Amino acid sequence: MKLRPLVLVVGAALSVTLVAGCGGNSSGGASSSAPVAAAPTKAASMVAGEAVAAIKKATSGRIAVTQTGSASSSSGASVPTTTSVEGQFDDSNYQLANSYAGGASLNVLIVDQKGYVKGNVTYWTGVGLPNDDATALSQKWAQGNSTRPEAFAEYSPSKVRDQLVSDLDATTFTSSESITVNNKAAYRLQSATGTQLVIDAETMLPSAMKSQTKTYDMSQWNSVSPKVAPPTSQVTTG
């Protein structure tokens, strides 16, 4: 599944593209506490397979993806360089956050079968609103027919998770080493092309993946708190 542009209308055209991004997690030095036992020795293919299985079983999580290298430079102003997806993998409750080249940003919130969007001034002026209107709208969550949950179905947590799994399945990892991350045992896998993947040895869930075109940052597996709708005083409809 390749994430594609999504265009919305909320009183004015909202050009929204959600693609998966974020920085990798490197192996950190152990603290002054007791030494951490090394992760059991396993083949890289086995570790990667167990990670995919653990991801598919997860009920919630945060996945952020940053486009890097040629993917970032050729994406254009309408495509976010970074997207963070945080929520339930049944897609019932989640939040998306995009950052674009030039400083524009857009947030999307899905709660109780309703969708809300909130952009900064740079985003709204970029889609054609006058500066005064953009300033006023940037202080509110916009809600309307075009912000319904189905409008974001392709970019929901489950879809971004599936993209992560697809990227993992498409990568042949050739080496595996035991490292320590945040004073916990972990695996670091590497492919022949330089893609690196860091996986918690206890849960077998990944925390970072970096390739030539994108960087994943992953956290809050099975522990994302439900999002709540913004107060009505902060919502504008149209």
Protein Blocks (a to p, Z undefined) as FASTA:
>chain_A
ZZddddddehiacdddddddddddddddddfbdcddddddddfklmmmmmmmmmmmpmbd
cdddddehjllmmnojmlcfbdcdeddfklpaccdddddehhiacddddeehiacddddf
klmmmnopafklmmmmmmpccddfklgfklmmmmgmklmmmmmmmmmmmpccfbdcddde
ehiacdddddfkopacdddfklopafbdcdfkbccddehehiaccdddddfklpccZZ
